[in-house]
Amino acid sequence: MVHISDGVLSPEVVVAGWILSAGIIAFSFWWSSRYTELADEMPRLSLMTAAFFVASLIHIPVGPSSVHLILNGVVGIVLGVLSFPSIFIGLVLQAFLFQHGGISTIGINTVNMGIPALVAYGISKIVKGRLHNAEKESLIAVVSGLSGGIAVALAALLTSVSLIMTDLIKGSPIYHDAAIILLAAHAPLVVIEAIITGSVVVFLLQVKPELLAIARATA
């Protein structure tokens, strides 16, 4: 998915990824600290980072990237703005422990995965109302499922854009075909992750709704 290897992207894209990641991580912690104690969020952040870490380890190579479950939509809906640093931590561990993705590309890989997670969280927030209402729960599950699918589609799109930007900078269509294949290969995964995300949200609404950022926002 977004695990682009070292040496694939141009230096300009790699540097831009690190700058964007650093800025968004700083903003995420600042924004979260305004509404809650960061120490209280650590157990939830650790749990979702572990889920993302494990889900992304089993992958099928596709060109310079790969296809695998990523659960960035779930991470976004559960953690809210802290989903971005959670994904960054997961990518760092994967790169250093299992060489899953490059080290120099951790920044841009985090952008490609983390921004869609934030989008999924934003979409989920359009559902308001009491969580114990059955009709509202169904609506939240549907919207969450859609946001989970959108998060995967956006991650694939941003990864493809990273490859195409490298082509434009280098003035050679090296990764044009790979970008198209990457988008096509992830079409089935969009549906799968939408179903998984919706199912996870339904389960959490029934057993522990306070885990969901959308629940904390509307409580």
C-alpha positions in Angstrom: 0.0 0.0 0.0 1.9 3.1 1.2 5.1 1.3 2.0 7.2 2.8 -0.7 10.8 1.6 -0.5 14.0 3.7 -0.3 15.4 5.0 -3.6 12.0 5.0 -5.4 11.0 8.6 -4.9 12.8 11.8 -5.8 14.5 13.7 -2.9 12.0 16.5 -3.3 9.1 14.2 -2.6 10.8 12.5 0.3 11.7 15.9 2.0 8.2 17.2 1.4 6.8 14.1 3.1 9.0 14.6 6.2 8.0 18.3 6.5 4.3 17.5 6.1 4.5 14.6 8.6 6.3 16.7 11.2 3.9 19.5 10.9 0.8 17.3 11.1 2.1 15.3 14.1 2.9 18.5 16.0 -0.6 19.8 15.2 -2.2 16.5 16.2 -0.6 16.5 19.7 -1.4 20.2 20.2 -5.0 19.8 19.2 -5.5 16.7 21.3 -3.9 18.3 24.3 -6.6 21.1 24.2 -9.4 18.6 25.0 -7.8 15.7 26.9 -4.8 14.6 28.8 -2.4 12.9 26.4 -1.5 10.4 29.1 -5.1 9.2 29.1 -4.9 8.6 25.3 -1.8 6.4 25.4 -3.5 3.1 26.0 -5.9 3.7 23.1 -3.1 5.0 20.9 -0.9 1.9 21.7 -3.8 -0.5 21.0 -4.6 1.0 17.6 -0.9 1.3 16.7 -0.5 -2.4 17.4 -3.6 -3.3 15.3 -2.2 -1.2 12.4 1.2 -2.7 12.8 0.0 -6.3 12.6 -2.5 -5.8 9.8 0.1 -4.2 7.5 2.7 -6.9 7.9 1.1 -9.5 5.6 1.4 -8.0 2.1 1.5 -8.9 -1.6 4.1 -6.9 -3.6 2.6 -4.7 -6.4 5.4 -2.8 -8.3 7.2 -0.5 -5.8 4.5 -0.9 -3.2 2.2 -3.6 -1.9 -1.4 -4.6 -1.2 -2.5 -5.5 2.4 -5.0 -4.7 5.0 -4.1 -1.4 6.6 -7.1 -0.4 8.8 -6.3 3.3 8.6 -10.0 4.1 8.5 -10.5 2.2 11.8 -7.5 3.9 13.3 -8.9 7.3 12.3 -12.3 6.7 13.7 -11.0 5.3 17.0 -8.2 7.8 17.6 -9.3 11.0 15.8 -6.5 13.4 15.3 -4.0 11.1 17.1 -4.4 8.6 14.3 -1.6 10.4 12.4 1.1 10.0 15.0 -0.1 6.4 15.6 0.4 5.5 12.0 3.8 7.2 12.0 4.9 5.1 15.0 3.6 1.9 13.3 5.5 2.7 10.1 8.7 3.4 12.0 8.5 0.0 13.8 7.7 -1.8 10.5 10.6 -0.2 8.7 13.2 -0.9 11.3 12.0 -4.3 12.5 10.9 -5.9 9.3 12.2 -3.7 6.5 8.6 -3.2 5.5 8.9 0.1 3.5 11.9 2.4 3.4 13.4 4.4 6.2 13.8 7.6 4.2 10.3 7.3 3.0 8.6 7.0 6.4 7.5 10.6 6.1 5.7 10.4 2.8 4.4 7.0 3.7 2.9 8.5 6.8 1.3 11.3 4.8 -0.2 8.8 2.3 -1.7 6.7 5.1 -2.3 9.3 7.8 -4.2 12.0 5.9 -6.9 9.4 4.8 -7.2 8.3 8.4 -8.0 11.9 9.4 -10.4 12.1 6.5 -12.2 9.0 7.8 -12.5 10.5 11.2 -13.8 13.7 9.7 -16.5 11.8 7.7 -17.5 9.9 10.8 -18.2 13.1 12.6 -21.1 14.0 10.3 -23.1 11.4 12.2 -24.5 13.0 15.4 -27.0 11.9 18.0 -27.2 9.4 20.8 -25.2 6.3 20.3 -27.6 3.9 22.1 -30.3 4.7 19.5 -30.5 1.7 17.2 -31.3 3.8 14.1 -28.4 6.1 14.8 -26.0 3.1 15.4 -26.9 1.7 12.0 -26.3 5.1 10.4 -22.9 5.5 12.1 -21.9 1.9 11.0 -22.8 2.7 7.4 -21.0 6.0 7.4 -18.0 4.5 9.2 -17.8 1.7 6.7 -17.9 4.1 3.8 -15.2 6.3 5.4 -13.0 3.2 5.9 -13.3 2.3 2.2 -12.6 6.0 1.3 -9.5 6.0 3.5 -8.0 3.0 1.6 -8.9 4.6 -1.7 -7.3 7.9 -0.7 -4.2 6.1 0.6 -3.7 4.3 -2.8 -4.4 7.6 -4.6 -1.9 9.5 -2.6 0.7 6.8 -3.1 0.1 6.9 -6.8 0.4 10.7 -6.8 3.8 10.4 -5.0 5.0 8.1 -7.7 3.7 10.4 -10.5 5.2 13.5 -8.8 8.6 11.7 -8.9 8.0 11.0 -12.6 7.3 14.7 -13.3 10.4 15.8 -11.3 12.6 13.3 -13.1 11.0 14.0 -16.4 10.5 10.3 -17.1 7.4 8.1 -16.9 9.1 5.4 -14.8 6.2 4.8 -12.4 3.2 5.7 -14.5 2.1 2.2 -15.1 2.9 1.2 -11.5 0.6 3.9 -10.2 -2.3 2.7 -12.4 -1.7 -0.9 -11.3 -1.6 0.2 -7.7 -5.0 1.9 -7.9 -6.6 -1.1 -9.7 -5.1 -3.6 -7.3 -6.6 -1.8 -4.3 -10.2 -1.6 -5.7 -11.2 -4.9 -4.0 -9.5 -3.9 -0.8 -11.7 -0.7 -0.6 -14.8 -3.0 -0.3 -13.1 -5.3 2.1 -11.9 -2.6 4.4 -15.3 -0.8 4.3 -16.9 -4.0 5.6 -14.3 -4.5 8.3 -14.5 -0.9 9.4 -18.3 -0.9 9.6 -18.2 -4.2 11.5 -15.6 -3.0 14.0 -17.6 0.2 14.7 -20.8 -1.8 15.3 -19.0 -4.1 17.7 -17.4 -1.2 19.6 -20.7 0.7 19.8 -22.2 -2.3 21.5 -19.4 -3.2 23.9 -17.3 -0.1 24.5 -18.4 3.0 22.6 -16.1 5.3 24.5 -13.2 3.8 22.5 -14.5 5.6 19.4 -13.4 9.2 18.8 -16.8 9.9 17.2 -18.5 8.7 20.4 -16.3 10.9 22.6 -17.0 13.8 20.3 -20.8 13.4 20.4 -21.1 12.3 24.1 
